């Protein structure tokens, strides 16, 4: 017969949950009646118990963090509002400059087209033998009209792109602000 070591006994108790419970039921009454053992258990438990002072300190720390967080949020809200307002102002100014430039180009084009039409009119009356060349001028005028239409479409495209860029910048700012809250 082989001898059973303490290590073997521990392994057997680890493997058998029912045997562990029965052993605990046998040992607990004995441990509780032994004053030194009872005192050791109480001291071990007391080390893990939080005191009122610990709870009060924790509450104070939580309150400080809450106040600091509110202050940070307010600072970020103000900074974000200022940034958005600056972007809004800059965008309005840029649109105003573009509208002015577009208006200048439209007037120039209108003047140019008007001048071309006047020339064509004079040429039709004065030079009937140049009908073929006048037809070419009409084609140029049609091409200019197409260019104006193309310019209008280009301007519409630039406007849409400007809005898209503005929205993407705002979305990026919002994501950055949110990321500051999410990352510690």
C-alpha positions in Angstrom: 0.0 0.0 0.0 1.4 3.4 -1.0 1.4 6.3 1.3 -0.9 9.3 0.7 0.8 12.7 0.9 -0.7 16.0 1.8 -0.3 17.1 -1.8 -2.4 14.1 -2.9 -5.1 15.0 -0.3 -5.3 18.6 -1.6 -5.6 17.3 -5.2 -8.4 15.0 -4.2 -10.3 17.8 -2.5 -9.8 20.0 -5.6 -11.3 17.4 -7.8 -14.3 16.5 -5.6 -16.6 19.5 -4.9 -18.9 17.5 -2.6 -16.0 16.3 -0.4 -14.8 19.9 -0.2 -18.2 21.1 1.1 -18.4 18.3 3.6 -14.9 19.1 4.9 -15.8 22.8 5.2 -19.0 21.9 7.2 -16.9 19.9 9.5 -14.2 22.6 9.9 -16.2 25.8 10.2 -17.8 25.0 13.6 -14.4 24.0 14.9 -12.8 27.2 13.6 -15.5 29.4 15.0 -15.2 28.0 18.5 -11.4 28.5 18.5 -10.8 32.1 19.6 -7.5 32.6 17.8 -8.9 31.2 14.5 -12.1 33.3 14.8 -9.9 36.5 15.4 -7.7 35.7 12.4 -10.8 35.4 10.2 -12.3 38.6 11.5 -9.1 40.5 11.0 -8.8 39.1 7.4 -12.3 40.2 6.6 -11.9 43.6 8.2 -8.9 44.4 5.9 -11.2 44.1 2.9 -14.1 46.2 4.4 -14.4 49.8 3.3 -14.8 52.4 6.1 -17.1 55.4 6.0 -14.0 57.6 5.5 -13.0 55.5 2.5 -16.5 55.9 1.0 -16.5 59.7 1.8 -13.1 60.0 0.1 -14.3 58.1 -2.9 -17.4 60.3 -3.1 -15.2 63.4 -3.0 -13.0 62.1 -5.7 -16.0 61.2 -7.9 -17.5 64.7 -7.3 -14.1 66.3 -8.3 -14.0 64.2 -11.5 -17.6 65.1 -12.3 -17.0 68.8 -11.9 -13.8 68.7 -13.9 -15.6 66.7 -16.6 -18.4 69.2 -16.8 -15.9 72.1 -17.0 -14.0 70.2 -19.8 -17.3 69.6 -21.7 -18.2 73.3 -21.4 -14.8 74.4 -22.6 -15.1 72.0 -25.6 -18.7 73.2 -26.3 -17.6 76.8 -26.3 -14.5 76.1 -28.5 -16.6 74.0 -30.9 -19.2 76.7 -31.1 -16.6 79.3 -31.9 -15.0 77.0 -34.5 -18.4 76.3 -36.2 -19.2 80.0 -36.2 -15.8 80.8 -37.7 -16.3 78.2 -40.4 -19.8 79.5 -41.0 -18.6 83.1 -41.4 -15.7 82.0 -43.6 -18.0 80.0 -45.8 -20.5 82.9 -46.2 -17.6 85.2 -47.1 -16.3 82.7 -49.6 -19.7 82.3 -51.2 -20.1 86.0 -51.3 -16.8 86.4 -53.1 -17.7 83.5 -55.5 -21.1 85.1 -56.2 -19.5 88.5 -57.0 -17.0 86.8 -59.3 -19.7 84.9 -61.0 -21.8 88.0 -61.5 -18.7 89.8 -63.0 -18.2 86.9 -65.4 -21.9 86.8 -66.4 -21.8 90.5 -67.1 -18.6 90.1 -69.1 -20.1 87.2 -71.0 -23.3 89.1 -71.6 -21.5 92.1 -72.9 -19.3 89.9 -75.1 -22.3 88.1 -76.5 -24.1 91.3 -77.0 -21.2 92.8 -78.9 -20.9 89.7 -81.0 -24.5 89.8 -81.9 -24.2 93.5 -82.9 -21.2 92.7 -85.1 -23.1 89.9 -86.7 -26.0 92.2 -87.4 -23.8 94.8 -89.0 -22.1 92.1 -91.1 -25.3 90.6 -92.3 -26.5 94.0 -93.5 -23.2 95.1 -95.0 -21.7 91.9 -96.3 -24.2 89.5 -97.9 -21.4 87.6 -99.8 -20.0 86.5 -96.4 -23.0 84.4 -95.5 -20.8 81.4 -94.9 -18.6 83.3 -92.5 -21.7 84.6 -90.6 -22.8 81.0 -90.3 -19.5 80.2 -88.6 -20.0 83.2 -86.3 -23.5 81.8 -85.3 -21.8 78.5 -84.5 -19.3 80.4 -82.3 -22.1 82.2 -80.5 -23.8 78.8 -79.9 -20.6 77.4 -78.6 -20.4 80.4 -76.2 -23.9 79.7 -75.0 -22.8 76.1 -74.4 -19.8 77.4 -72.5 -22.0 79.6 -70.4 -24.2 76.6 -69.7 -21.2 74.6 -68.9 -19.9 77.3 -66.7 -23.2 77.4 -64.9 -23.0 73.7 -64.3 -19.4 74.0 -63.2 -20.5 76.7 -60.7 -23.3 74.5 -59.5 -20.7 71.7 -59.0 -18.3 74.0 -57.1 -21.2 75.1 -54.9 -22.1 71.4 -54.1 -18.5 70.5 -53.5 -18.1 73.5 -51.2 -21.1 72.4 -49.2 -19.8 68.8 -49.1 -16.4 70.0 -47.8 -18.1 72.2 -45.2 -20.2 69.3 -44.0 -17.2 66.9 -43.9 -15.2 69.5 -41.9 -18.0 69.8 -39.5 -18.4 66.0 -39.2 -14.6 65.7 -38.6 -14.8 68.3 -35.9 -17.7 66.5 -34.2 -15.9 63.1 -34.4 -12.8 64.7 -32.9 -14.8 66.2 -30.1 -16.5 62.8 -29.5 -13.2 61.0 -29.6 -11.8 63.3 -26.9 -14.6 62.1 -24.6 -14.2 58.4 -25.5 -10.4 58.2 -25.2 -9.0 58.8 -21.7 
